Amino acid sequence: MPNPDVVLLTKADCHLCAAARDAVERVTSSLGLTWTEQSIDNDPVLRERYAEEIPVVFVDGIQRDFWKIDEARLVRVLKKAITA
């Protein structure tokens, strides 16, 4: 089974984004997973949809958290995705 697709949406000059990057990195590395980051700055559709919720973390295309990433919840979601 492929690893879950973990994507963190961010924007420039976002102090919450730095904390979210650290949280996502801690969780994914502890589980041996990778993740990607996508900026909303150059995507008008994403900027319109998520401007007030940044940062946002998605797992397999489903929004799982925003603003402050709950590491315990992300671990649970990823472990469930890995075993599904």
C-alpha positions in Angstrom: 0.0 0.0 0.0 1.4 3.4 -0.9 2.2 5.9 1.8 -0.4 8.6 2.6 -0.1 11.8 0.7 0.6 14.5 3.3 0.4 18.1 2.0 0.8 21.3 4.0 -0.7 24.5 2.5 1.3 27.6 3.6 1.8 31.2 2.6 4.6 33.7 2.9 5.1 35.7 6.2 3.0 33.2 8.2 4.3 32.6 11.7 1.9 29.7 12.2 3.3 28.1 9.0 6.7 27.7 10.6 5.3 25.9 13.6 3.1 23.7 11.3 6.2 22.8 9.2 8.0 21.7 12.3 4.9 19.7 13.5 4.4 17.9 10.2 8.1 17.1 9.9 8.2 15.7 13.4 5.2 13.5 12.9 6.0 12.3 9.4 9.6 11.6 10.1 8.7 9.6 13.3 6.5 7.4 11.0 9.0 7.2 8.2 6.8 9.2 5.8 7.4 12.1 3.5 5.3 15.2 3.0 5.1 18.2 0.6 4.4 21.9 1.1 2.4 24.0 -1.3 2.1 27.8 -1.1 -1.2 29.4 -1.8 0.5 32.7 -2.8 0.6 32.0 -6.5 -2.7 30.0 -6.7 -5.7 32.2 -6.7 -8.2 29.3 -6.2 -6.3 28.1 -3.1 -5.8 31.6 -1.9 -9.5 32.3 -2.1 -10.5 29.1 -0.4 -7.9 28.8 2.4 -6.7 32.4 3.0 -8.2 32.5 6.5 -7.3 29.0 7.5 -3.5 28.8 6.7 -1.7 26.6 7.5 -3.8 23.6 6.4 -2.7 20.0 6.5 -4.3 17.4 4.1 -3.9 13.6 4.3 -4.9 11.9 1.1 -6.7 15.0 -0.1 -8.8 15.4 3.0 -8.4 18.5 5.2 -7.3 17.3 8.6 -6.3 20.4 10.5 -5.6 24.1 10.2 -4.0 27.0 12.1 -2.3 24.9 14.8 -1.5 21.3 13.8 -2.5 18.8 16.5 0.4 16.3 16.3 -1.4 13.6 18.3 -4.4 13.7 15.9 -2.1 13.8 12.8 -0.3 10.7 14.2 -3.6 8.9 14.6 -4.8 9.9 11.1 -1.6 8.8 9.5 -1.4 5.5 11.3 -4.9 4.7 10.3 -4.1 5.6 6.7 -1.0 3.4 6.7 -2.9 0.4 7.9 -6.0 0.9 5.7 
